[in-house]
Amino acid sequence: MVPTLTPDEEYLLTLRSVRERCFKVQEAAVKKRLQHFDVDQSKLEDVVQIVVSLIKRDYDHPSNIPVHGRWRHFDVGGRPRVQNLINAWASLGQDTMTQTRRVLDLFVVAVLLDVEAGHLWSYTENASGRIYKRTEGIAVAVLDMFTAGVFSSDPSEPHRVDSAALMALNMDTLRQGFQVDSRNILVGLEDRLELLHHLGEVLQDRQDYFGSQLVARPGNLLEYLLEHPTTIKTKKGPLIHLETLWPVMQEMGEFWAAEGKGGSRGLGDVWPCQAIQNNPQSSEHFVSFHKLSQWLVYSVIEPMEKLLGATIEGTDQLTPLPDYRNGGLLMDTGFITLKKADMERGLQNYRQNSLLPGQPKVEVAPMFEMSDPVVVEWRALTTAYLDLVAERVRETLKLSRKQLALTQLIEGGTWNVSHYLTYHFFPNMSLTLPHFD
């Protein structure tokens, strides 16, 4: 982060700015001022009904929907891998604080490494021999590396992540951990290694968040949260304000912007959007998403709630996440469509990319870099309209926000409805943005 920020820049770092700026783009859509997409407002109800139908199909009651987080991906194939690990720790006498700290270690690394894996990569689980791909495959691979002690500098304590191990990690170890070879190609392996090195540096540099102990770990953020003056101790467990957790997540989660990988330097996942630009000299046309930081928040909340009985106050500030699977719903239904000129430009980008070694050459789909104005507009529309879809779904099911939280609606509806079209629509986005699956 930069040492000093203007009030406008401080605003763009907040969660509040995400929803407000994305809805400015949605307002431009209503007024038909978008530059890259057409929006068919008449199809909004179709989107709502698809989500409602999916929830009714898969769950006896919406209260049964689990929250959206990285934990779900570890359970792929119906195996409760994380819970089994927790049970094993408990049987060895490890208390809940130790268990929670270890799960936070695991989840932070698993979220940060949750970059799109590409078409060619798969992972064979060590214990079962089963083969997994994409985000679930990455999760299982990270779990195997975690239990093997790859992220720990102390062989006597393999089940942890610490700064020394992260900064000493080399490409050969990471390649072996992800089972990468000439035929099993994992996209962005170098970026993943760089990201882990950066996390190690952050853990050491931010002693205010991760403690001054000799061993700097992501899980040490637990002490910071519990000892924070705004945290309230209750009979059920600690009540932690989201505003306390948020800057810690941004410090770990927006590496690529801090290192010039994308977005706005010092601000992270923040991009200019021409559809709402009136004064080029101001920052009013910048739209913030903070996608990866929010994904971290969604993921680390669950173990703190389950293991410590914690309550995170203010989670209603979190927004829908503009990723492939959420955004695919809006495209699959024809609710949003790419304008002709951008479609042609995207197809040309794809043809050029298909000439590179290891790239798929069968399917033809428009392709854009993460910084492209098309992608910025698409992400804003996804965030805003899924917020509106969530409200309509609750109205249809006669449920309140408390009865059907956004995190449940994402997990049980929008994230699972469709991902195929969008995965092929923006296949190159994963090359520049961590966790765009």
The 8 nearest C-alpha neighbors of each residue, nearest first, counted from 0:
[[1, 265, 2, 257, 266, 250, 264, 3],
 [0, 2, 265, 3, 4, 264, 266, 257],
 [3, 1, 0, 4, 265, 5, 9, 266],
 [4, 2, 1, 5, 0, 9, 8, 265],
 [5, 3, 8, 9, 6, 1, 2, 7],
 [4, 6, 8, 7, 9, 3, 10, 11],
 [7, 5, 9, 8, 10, 4, 11, 3],
 [8, 6, 10, 5, 9, 11, 282, 4],
 [7, 9, 11, 5, 10, 6, 4, 12],
 [10, 8, 6, 12, 11, 7, 4, 5],
 [9, 11, 7, 8, 12, 13, 6, 16],
 [12, 10, 8, 9, 13, 16, 287, 7],
 [11, 13, 9, 10, 266, 8, 14, 16],
 [14, 12, 15, 10, 11, 16, 9, 17],
 [13, 15, 16, 17, 316, 317, 12, 18],
 [16, 14, 13, 17, 18, 19, 316, 10],
 [15, 17, 19, 14, 13, 11, 18, 20],
 [18, 16, 287, 288, 14, 15, 20, 19],
 [17, 19, 21, 16, 20, 15, 22, 318],
 [20, 18, 16, 22, 21, 17, 15, 23],
 [19, 21, 23, 286, 22, 17, 18, 16],
 [22, 20, 379, 24, 18, 23, 383, 19],
 [21, 23, 25, 24, 19, 20, 383, 26],
 [22, 24, 20, 26, 21, 25, 27, 19],
 [23, 25, 27, 22, 21, 26, 275, 28],
 [26, 24, 22, 28, 27, 23, 380, 383],
 [27, 25, 23, 29, 28, 24, 22, 30],
 [26, 28, 24, 32, 30, 25, 29, 33],
 [27, 29, 31, 25, 26, 30, 33, 32],
 [28, 30, 26, 31, 27, 25, 32, 38],
 [29, 31, 27, 28, 32, 26, 33, 25],
 [32, 30, 28, 29, 33, 27, 37, 38],
 [31, 33, 27, 30, 28, 274, 34, 29],
 [34, 32, 274, 28, 31, 35, 27, 36],
 [33, 35, 274, 36, 32, 273, 338, 373],
 [34, 36, 338, 373, 33, 337, 341, 37],
 [37, 35, 337, 338, 336, 33, 34, 335],
 [36, 38, 336, 335, 337, 338, 39, 35],
 [39, 37, 335, 334, 40, 36, 28, 336],
 [38, 40, 334, 41, 42, 335, 37, 333],
 [39, 41, 42, 43, 38, 334, 29, 44],
 [42, 40, 39, 43, 44, 334, 45, 38],
 [41, 43, 45, 40, 44, 334, 39, 46],
 [44, 42, 46, 45, 40, 41, 47, 334],
 [43, 45, 47, 46, 42, 48, 41, 391],
 [46, 44, 42, 48, 43, 47, 49, 332],
 [45, 47, 43, 49, 44, 48, 50, 42],
 [48, 46, 44, 50, 45, 49, 388, 392],
 [49, 47, 51, 45, 50, 46, 52, 44],
 [48, 50, 52, 46, 51, 47, 53, 45],
 [49, 51, 412, 53, 47, 48, 52, 54],
 [50, 52, 48, 54, 53, 49, 55, 47],
 [53, 51, 49, 55, 50, 54, 48, 56],
 [52, 54, 56, 50, 55, 51, 412, 57],
 [53, 55, 51, 57, 56, 52, 58, 411],
 [56, 54, 52, 53, 58, 57, 51, 59],
 [55, 57, 53, 54, 52, 58, 59, 51],
 [56, 58, 54, 55, 53, 59, 411, 52],
 [57, 59, 60, 55, 54, 56, 61, 63],
 [60, 58, 55, 61, 57, 63, 56, 54],
 [59, 61, 58, 62, 63, 55, 64, 54],
 [60, 62, 63, 64, 58, 403, 54, 59],
 [61, 63, 60, 64, 402, 403, 65, 407],
 [64, 62, 61, 60, 65, 58, 59, 407],
 [63, 65, 62, 61, 407, 411, 66, 58],
 [66, 64, 407, 63, 67, 410, 411, 62],
 [65, 67, 407, 406, 410, 68, 64, 301],
 [66, 68, 410, 406, 407, 409, 297, 65],
 [69, 67, 298, 297, 70, 71, 66, 294],
 [68, 70, 298, 71, 72, 110, 106, 73],
 [69, 71, 68, 73, 72, 298, 74, 81],
 [72, 70, 74, 69, 73, 68, 75, 67],
 [71, 73, 135, 74, 75, 70, 69, 138],
 [72, 74, 70, 71, 75, 138, 139, 80],
 [75, 73, 79, 78, 72, 71, 77, 80],
 [76, 74, 77, 72, 73, 78, 135, 71],
 [75, 77, 78, 74, 129, 79, 73, 131],
 [76, 78, 75, 74, 79, 80, 73, 71],
 [77, 79, 74, 80, 76, 75, 73, 83],
 [80, 78, 74, 82, 81, 83, 77, 73],
 [79, 81, 83, 78, 82, 74, 73, 84],
 [82, 80, 84, 83, 79, 85, 73, 70],
 [83, 81, 85, 84, 79, 80, 86, 87],
 [82, 84, 86, 80, 81, 85, 79, 87],
 [83, 85, 81, 87, 82, 86, 80, 88],
 [86, 84, 82, 88, 87, 83, 89, 81],
 [85, 87, 83, 89, 84, 88, 82, 90],
 [86, 88, 84, 90, 85, 89, 83, 91],
 [89, 87, 85, 91, 90, 86, 93, 84],
 [88, 90, 86, 93, 92, 91, 87, 85],
 [91, 89, 87, 92, 88, 86, 93, 85],
 [92, 90, 88, 89, 93, 87, 86, 94],
 [91, 93, 89, 90, 94, 88, 87, 95],
 [92, 94, 89, 88, 91, 97, 98, 95],
 [95, 93, 97, 96, 92, 98, 89, 88],
 [94, 96, 98, 97, 99, 306, 93, 307],
 [97, 95, 99, 98, 94, 100, 307, 306],
 [98, 96, 100, 95, 94, 99, 93, 101],
 [97, 99, 95, 101, 96, 100, 102, 94],
 [100, 98, 102, 96, 101, 97, 95, 103],
 [99, 101, 218, 103, 97, 98, 102, 96],
 [100, 102, 104, 98, 99, 103, 159, 97],
 [103, 101, 105, 99, 104, 100, 106, 98],
 [102, 104, 218, 106, 100, 105, 101, 107],
 [105, 103, 218, 101, 217, 102, 160, 107],
 [104, 106, 102, 103, 108, 107, 109, 101],
 [107, 105, 109, 103, 108, 104, 110, 102],
 [108, 106, 110, 109, 104, 105, 103, 111],
 [107, 109, 111, 106, 110, 105, 112, 104],
 [108, 110, 106, 112, 107, 111, 138, 141],
 [111, 109, 113, 107, 112, 108, 106, 295],
 [110, 112, 108, 113, 109, 107, 252, 433],
 [113, 111, 109, 110, 114, 108, 191, 433],
 [114, 112, 434, 110, 111, 109, 134, 137],
 [113, 115, 434, 433, 112, 116, 435, 429],
 [116, 114, 436, 429, 117, 435, 434, 133],
 [115, 117, 133, 186, 185, 114, 120, 118],
 [118, 116, 186, 115, 119, 120, 185, 133],
 [119, 117, 120, 116, 359, 133, 358, 184],
 [118, 120, 184, 117, 183, 121, 185, 182],
 [121, 119, 183, 184, 185, 118, 117, 116],
 [120, 122, 132, 131, 136, 130, 183, 119],
 [123, 121, 131, 130, 136, 124, 132, 178],
 [122, 124, 130, 129, 128, 125, 131, 121],
 [125, 123, 128, 129, 126, 127, 122, 130],
 [124, 126, 128, 127, 123, 143, 129, 140],
 [125, 127, 124, 128, 129, 143, 123, 139],
 [128, 126, 129, 124, 125, 123, 130, 78],
 [127, 129, 124, 123, 125, 126, 130, 122],
 [130, 128, 127, 123, 124, 131, 122, 125],
 [129, 131, 123, 122, 124, 128, 121, 132],
 [132, 130, 136, 122, 121, 135, 123, 129],
 [131, 133, 136, 121, 135, 122, 134, 120],
 [132, 134, 136, 116, 135, 137, 115, 117],
 [133, 135, 137, 136, 113, 138, 132, 115],
 [136, 134, 72, 138, 137, 133, 132, 139],
 [135, 137, 132, 131, 133, 139, 138, 134],
 [136, 138, 140, 134, 135, 139, 141, 133],
 [139, 137, 135, 141, 136, 140, 73, 109],
 [138, 140, 142, 136, 141, 137, 73, 143],
 [139, 141, 137, 143, 142, 138, 177, 136],
 [142, 140, 144, 138, 143, 139, 145, 109],
 [141, 143, 145, 139, 144, 140, 146, 138],
 [142, 144, 140, 146, 145, 141, 147, 139],
 [145, 143, 147, 141, 149, 142, 146, 176],
 [144, 146, 142, 148, 147, 143, 149, 141],
 [145, 147, 143, 148, 158, 144, 142, 157],
 [146, 148, 144, 145, 149, 143, 157, 158],
 [149, 147, 157, 151, 145, 146, 150, 158],
 [148, 150, 144, 151, 147, 145, 157, 164],
 [149, 151, 160, 164, 148, 165, 145, 161],
 [152, 150, 160, 148, 164, 159, 153, 157],
 [151, 153, 164, 163, 154, 161, 150, 148],
 [152, 154, 156, 155, 151, 157, 148, 164],
 [155, 153, 156, 157, 152, 148, 151, 158],
 [154, 156, 153, 157, 152, 148, 158, 151],
 [157, 155, 153, 154, 158, 159, 151, 148],
 [156, 158, 148, 154, 151, 159, 155, 146],
 [159, 157, 146, 156, 148, 145, 101, 151],
 [158, 160, 151, 101, 157, 104, 161, 150],
 [161, 159, 150, 151, 104, 216, 217, 105],
 [162, 160, 216, 215, 151, 163, 164, 214],
 [161, 163, 199, 165, 164, 215, 202, 166],
 [164, 162, 166, 165, 161, 152, 167, 199],
 [163, 165, 152, 167, 151, 150, 162, 166],
 [166, 164, 162, 168, 199, 167, 163, 196],
 [165, 167, 196, 163, 199, 168, 164, 162],
 [168, 166, 164, 165, 163, 169, 196, 162],
 [167, 169, 165, 166, 164, 172, 170, 173],
 [170, 168, 172, 171, 167, 173, 192, 166],
 [169, 171, 173, 172, 174, 192, 168, 189],
 [170, 172, 174, 173, 169, 175, 176, 168],
 [173, 171, 175, 170, 174, 169, 176, 168],
 [172, 174, 176, 170, 175, 171, 177, 169],
 [175, 173, 171, 179, 177, 176, 172, 170],
 [174, 176, 178, 172, 173, 177, 171, 179],
 [177, 175, 173, 174, 178, 172, 144, 140],
 [176, 178, 174, 179, 175, 140, 173, 122],
 [179, 177, 175, 176, 174, 180, 122, 183],
 [180, 178, 174, 183, 177, 184, 175, 185],
 [179, 181, 183, 182, 184, 178, 174, 175],
 [182, 180, 183, 184, 179, 357, 185, 178],
 [181, 183, 180, 184, 119, 179, 120, 357],
 [184, 182, 120, 180, 179, 181, 119, 185],
 [183, 185, 120, 179, 182, 119, 180, 181],
 [186, 184, 120, 116, 188, 117, 179, 187],
 [185, 187, 116, 117, 188, 184, 115, 430],
 [188, 186, 190, 189, 430, 191, 185, 116],
 [189, 187, 191, 190, 186, 185, 192, 174],
 [190, 188, 192, 191, 187, 193, 170, 194],
 [191, 189, 193, 187, 188, 192, 194, 195],
 [190, 192, 194, 188, 189, 193, 112, 187],
 [193, 191, 195, 189, 194, 190, 196, 188],
 [194, 192, 190, 196, 191, 195, 197, 189],
 [193, 195, 191, 197, 192, 196, 190, 198],
 [196, 194, 198, 192, 197, 193, 165, 199],
 [197, 195, 166, 193, 199, 194, 198, 165],
 [196, 198, 194, 200, 195, 199, 193, 201],
 [199, 197, 195, 201, 200, 196, 202, 194],
 [200, 198, 162, 196, 202, 165, 197, 166],
 [199, 201, 197, 203, 198, 202, 204, 196],
 [200, 202, 198, 204, 203, 199, 205, 197],
 [203, 201, 199, 200, 215, 204, 205, 162],
 [202, 204, 200, 201, 205, 215, 206, 199],
 [203, 205, 201, 202, 206, 200, 207, 199],
 [206, 204, 207, 208, 202, 203, 201, 209],
 [205, 207, 210, 209, 211, 208, 204, 203],
 [206, 208, 205, 210, 209, 223, 211, 204],
 [209, 207, 206, 205, 220, 223, 210, 247],
 [208, 210, 219, 206, 220, 207, 202, 215],
 [211, 209, 206, 212, 207, 208, 219, 215],
 [210, 212, 206, 213, 209, 215, 207, 214],
 [213, 211, 214, 210, 215, 209, 206, 219],
 [212, 214, 215, 211, 210, 203, 216, 162],
 [213, 215, 212, 161, 216, 162, 163, 211],
 [214, 216, 161, 162, 202, 203, 209, 212],
 [217, 215, 161, 218, 219, 160, 214, 162],
 [216, 218, 104, 219, 220, 209, 103, 202],
 [219, 217, 100, 104, 103, 220, 216, 221],
 [220, 218, 209, 221, 217, 216, 222, 210],
 [219, 221, 223, 209, 218, 222, 208, 217],
 [222, 220, 219, 224, 223, 218, 225, 100],
 [221, 223, 225, 224, 220, 219, 226, 210],
 [224, 222, 220, 226, 221, 225, 208, 227],
 [223, 225, 221, 227, 222, 226, 220, 239],
 [226, 224, 222, 227, 223, 221, 230, 237],
 [225, 227, 223, 224, 222, 228, 230, 229],
 [226, 228, 224, 229, 230, 225, 223, 243],
 [229, 227, 230, 226, 231, 225, 224, 243],
 [228, 230, 227, 231, 240, 239, 243, 226],
 [231, 229, 239, 227, 228, 238, 225, 237],
 [230, 232, 238, 237, 233, 229, 239, 228],
 [233, 231, 237, 236, 238, 230, 234, 235],
 [232, 234, 236, 235, 237, 231, 238, 309],
 [235, 233, 236, 232, 237, 308, 238, 231],
 [234, 236, 233, 308, 237, 309, 232, 310],
 [235, 237, 308, 309, 233, 234, 232, 307],
 [236, 238, 232, 309, 231, 233, 239, 310],
 [239, 237, 310, 231, 230, 309, 311, 232],
 [240, 238, 230, 311, 312, 237, 310, 241],
 [241, 239, 312, 242, 243, 311, 313, 230],
 [240, 242, 244, 243, 313, 312, 245, 311],
 [241, 243, 245, 240, 244, 246, 313, 239],
 [244, 242, 241, 240, 245, 246, 224, 239],
 [243, 245, 241, 242, 247, 246, 248, 240],
 [244, 246, 242, 248, 247, 243, 241, 249],
 [247, 245, 249, 248, 244, 250, 243, 242],
 [248, 246, 250, 245, 249, 244, 251, 208],
 [247, 249, 245, 292, 251, 250, 246, 252],
 [250, 248, 252, 246, 292, 251, 247, 253],
 [249, 251, 247, 248, 252, 246, 253, 201],
 [252, 250, 248, 249, 253, 198, 254, 247],
 [251, 253, 292, 249, 291, 248, 254, 250],
 [254, 252, 267, 255, 249, 256, 251, 250],
 [255, 253, 257, 256, 252, 258, 251, 194],
 [254, 256, 260, 258, 257, 253, 261, 259],
 [257, 255, 267, 261, 259, 260, 258, 262],
 [258, 256, 254, 255, 259, 264, 265, 253],
 [257, 259, 255, 256, 260, 254, 264, 261],
 [258, 260, 256, 261, 257, 255, 264, 262],
 [261, 259, 255, 256, 258, 431, 262, 257],
 [262, 260, 256, 259, 255, 263, 431, 370],
 [261, 263, 268, 269, 256, 267, 270, 264],
 [262, 264, 266, 267, 269, 256, 265, 270],
 [265, 263, 266, 256, 257, 267, 259, 262],
 [264, 266, 0, 1, 267, 257, 263, 256],
 [267, 265, 263, 264, 12, 269, 268, 11],
 [266, 268, 256, 263, 262, 253, 269, 265],
 [267, 269, 262, 289, 288, 287, 266, 263],
 [270, 268, 287, 262, 263, 286, 267, 288],
 [269, 271, 285, 286, 262, 287, 263, 272],
 [272, 270, 285, 284, 286, 273, 269, 375],
 [273, 271, 274, 284, 285, 275, 375, 270],
 [272, 274, 276, 275, 271, 284, 372, 34],
 [273, 275, 33, 272, 276, 34, 32, 27],
 [276, 274, 284, 273, 272, 24, 277, 27],
 [275, 277, 284, 273, 274, 278, 279, 272],
 [278, 276, 275, 279, 284, 283, 273, 281],
 [277, 279, 280, 281, 276, 283, 284, 282],
 [280, 278, 281, 277, 276, 282, 284, 283],
 [279, 281, 278, 282, 283, 277, 284, 276],
 [282, 280, 279, 283, 278, 284, 277, 285],
 [283, 281, 285, 284, 280, 7, 279, 8],
 [282, 284, 281, 285, 276, 278, 275, 277],
 [283, 285, 276, 275, 282, 272, 271, 286],
 [286, 284, 271, 270, 282, 283, 272, 269],
 [287, 285, 20, 270, 269, 271, 284, 21],
 [286, 288, 269, 17, 268, 11, 289, 16],
 [287, 289, 290, 17, 268, 269, 286, 379],
 [290, 288, 268, 292, 291, 287, 293, 267],
 [289, 291, 288, 293, 292, 320, 294, 268],
 [290, 292, 294, 293, 252, 289, 295, 253],
 [293, 291, 252, 295, 249, 248, 294, 289],
 [292, 294, 296, 290, 295, 291, 297, 289],
 [295, 293, 291, 297, 292, 296, 298, 290],
 [294, 296, 292, 298, 293, 297, 299, 291],
 [297, 295, 293, 298, 294, 299, 300, 292],
 [296, 298, 294, 68, 295, 300, 299, 293],
 [297, 299, 68, 295, 69, 296, 300, 301],
 [300, 298, 296, 301, 297, 302, 295, 103],
 [299, 301, 303, 298, 297, 302, 296, 304],
 [300, 302, 304, 303, 299, 298, 305, 297],
 [303, 301, 305, 304, 306, 300, 299, 99],
 [304, 302, 307, 300, 301, 306, 309, 305],
 [303, 305, 309, 308, 301, 302, 307, 306],
 [306, 304, 302, 303, 308, 307, 301, 309],
 [305, 307, 303, 302, 304, 308, 95, 99],
 [308, 306, 309, 303, 304, 305, 236, 95],
 [307, 309, 304, 236, 305, 306, 235, 303],
 [310, 308, 304, 237, 236, 307, 303, 238],
 [309, 311, 238, 239, 304, 312, 237, 308],
 [312, 310, 239, 240, 238, 241, 313, 309],
 [311, 313, 240, 241, 314, 239, 310, 238],
 [314, 312, 315, 241, 316, 240, 311, 242],
 [313, 315, 316, 317, 312, 241, 311, 240],
 [314, 316, 313, 317, 318, 405, 404, 312],
 [317, 315, 314, 313, 14, 318, 15, 18],
 [318, 316, 315, 314, 14, 293, 319, 313],
 [319, 317, 320, 316, 18, 382, 386, 17],
 [320, 318, 382, 385, 386, 321, 317, 409],
 [319, 321, 322, 290, 382, 318, 325, 294],
 [322, 320, 378, 381, 382, 326, 325, 319],
 [321, 323, 435, 325, 324, 320, 326, 436],
 [324, 322, 326, 421, 436, 422, 325, 327],
 [323, 325, 418, 414, 327, 326, 322, 417],
 [326, 324, 414, 413, 327, 322, 323, 328],
 [327, 325, 323, 381, 328, 324, 329, 322],
 [328, 326, 421, 418, 324, 330, 329, 325],
 [327, 329, 331, 326, 330, 417, 325, 332],
 [330, 328, 334, 327, 326, 332, 331, 335],
 [331, 329, 333, 327, 332, 328, 335, 334],
 [332, 330, 328, 333, 329, 327, 420, 417],
 [331, 333, 334, 330, 329, 328, 46, 45],
 [334, 332, 330, 335, 331, 336, 329, 39],
 [333, 335, 39, 329, 332, 42, 38, 330],
 [336, 334, 38, 333, 330, 37, 329, 36],
 [337, 335, 37, 36, 333, 338, 330, 38],
 [336, 338, 36, 342, 35, 37, 339, 341],
 [337, 339, 36, 35, 341, 340, 342, 336],
 [338, 340, 342, 341, 343, 337, 35, 344],
 [341, 339, 343, 342, 338, 344, 35, 337],
 [342, 340, 344, 343, 339, 338, 345, 337],
 [341, 343, 339, 345, 340, 344, 337, 365],
 [342, 344, 346, 340, 341, 345, 339, 347],
 [345, 343, 341, 347, 346, 342, 340, 348],
 [346, 344, 365, 366, 348, 342, 347, 343],
 [347, 345, 365, 349, 343, 348, 344, 364],
 [346, 348, 350, 344, 349, 345, 343, 351],
 [349, 347, 345, 351, 346, 350, 366, 352],
 [348, 350, 346, 352, 366, 347, 351, 365],
 [349, 351, 347, 353, 352, 348, 346, 354],
 [352, 350, 348, 349, 353, 354, 347, 355],
 [351, 353, 349, 354, 350, 355, 348, 358],
 [354, 352, 350, 358, 355, 351, 360, 349],
 [353, 355, 352, 351, 356, 350, 358, 360],
 [354, 356, 353, 352, 358, 357, 351, 359],
 [357, 355, 358, 354, 353, 359, 352, 360],
 [358, 356, 355, 359, 184, 119, 353, 354],
 [357, 359, 353, 356, 355, 360, 352, 354],
 [360, 358, 361, 353, 357, 362, 118, 119],
 [359, 361, 353, 362, 358, 363, 354, 350],
 [362, 360, 359, 363, 353, 358, 364, 350],
 [363, 361, 360, 364, 359, 423, 349, 353],
 [362, 364, 361, 349, 365, 346, 360, 350],
 [363, 365, 424, 346, 423, 366, 349, 362],
 [366, 364, 345, 346, 424, 349, 342, 425],
 [365, 367, 345, 425, 349, 348, 427, 426],
 [368, 366, 345, 425, 371, 427, 369, 428],
 [367, 369, 371, 370, 428, 427, 366, 431],
 [368, 370, 428, 371, 431, 374, 367, 432],
 [371, 369, 368, 372, 374, 261, 375, 262],
 [370, 372, 373, 368, 374, 369, 367, 375],
 [373, 371, 375, 374, 376, 370, 272, 273],
 [374, 372, 371, 376, 375, 35, 377, 367],
 [373, 375, 377, 372, 376, 371, 378, 369],
 [376, 374, 372, 378, 377, 373, 379, 272],
 [375, 377, 379, 373, 374, 378, 372, 380],
 [378, 376, 374, 380, 375, 379, 373, 381],
 [377, 379, 321, 381, 375, 380, 376, 374],
 [380, 378, 21, 382, 376, 381, 377, 383],
 [379, 381, 377, 383, 378, 382, 384, 25],
 [382, 380, 378, 326, 379, 384, 321, 383],
 [381, 383, 319, 379, 380, 385, 321, 384],
 [384, 382, 386, 380, 22, 21, 385, 381],
 [383, 385, 387, 386, 381, 380, 382, 388],
 [384, 386, 388, 387, 383, 382, 381, 389],
 [385, 387, 389, 384, 383, 388, 382, 319],
 [386, 388, 384, 390, 385, 389, 391, 383],
 [387, 389, 385, 391, 386, 390, 47, 392],
 [390, 388, 392, 386, 387, 391, 385, 393],
 [389, 391, 387, 393, 388, 392, 394, 386],
 [390, 392, 394, 388, 393, 389, 395, 387],
 [393, 391, 395, 389, 394, 390, 47, 388],
 [394, 392, 398, 396, 390, 391, 395, 397],
 [393, 395, 397, 391, 392, 396, 390, 398],
 [394, 396, 392, 393, 397, 391, 51, 398],
 [395, 397, 393, 398, 394, 392, 51, 391],
 [398, 396, 394, 395, 393, 399, 392, 402],
 [397, 399, 393, 396, 402, 403, 394, 400],
 [398, 400, 402, 401, 403, 393, 397, 394],
 [401, 399, 403, 404, 402, 398, 393, 405],
 [400, 402, 399, 403, 404, 398, 405, 315],
 [401, 403, 399, 400, 398, 404, 62, 61],
 [404, 402, 400, 401, 399, 407, 398, 61],
 [403, 405, 400, 407, 406, 401, 402, 408],
 [404, 406, 408, 407, 409, 403, 389, 400],
 [405, 407, 67, 66, 409, 404, 408, 410],
 [408, 406, 66, 410, 404, 405, 409, 64],
 [407, 409, 405, 411, 412, 410, 406, 404],
 [410, 408, 413, 406, 414, 412, 407, 411],
 [411, 409, 67, 407, 408, 414, 412, 66],
 [412, 410, 408, 409, 54, 407, 64, 415],
 [413, 411, 50, 409, 408, 415, 410, 414],
 [412, 414, 409, 325, 416, 415, 50, 328],
 [415, 413, 325, 324, 409, 410, 412, 416],
 [414, 416, 413, 412, 417, 411, 324, 410],
 [417, 415, 413, 414, 412, 328, 418, 50],
 [418, 416, 327, 328, 324, 415, 419, 414],
 [417, 419, 324, 327, 421, 420, 323, 422],
 [418, 420, 422, 421, 417, 423, 327, 324],
 [421, 419, 423, 422, 418, 424, 327, 331],
 [420, 422, 424, 327, 423, 323, 418, 419],
 [423, 421, 419, 420, 424, 323, 426, 418],
 [424, 422, 426, 421, 420, 425, 364, 419],
 [423, 425, 421, 422, 364, 365, 420, 426],
 [424, 426, 366, 427, 423, 428, 422, 367],
 [427, 425, 423, 422, 428, 424, 366, 429],
 [426, 428, 429, 425, 430, 366, 368, 367],
 [429, 427, 369, 430, 368, 426, 425, 431],
 [430, 428, 432, 115, 427, 435, 431, 114],
 [431, 429, 428, 427, 432, 187, 186, 433],
 [430, 432, 429, 428, 369, 260, 433, 261],
 [431, 433, 429, 430, 435, 428, 434, 369],
 [434, 432, 114, 435, 429, 113, 431, 111],
 [435, 433, 114, 113, 436, 115, 432, 291],
 [434, 436, 429, 322, 433, 115, 114, 432],
 [435, 115, 323, 434, 322, 114, 134, 324]]
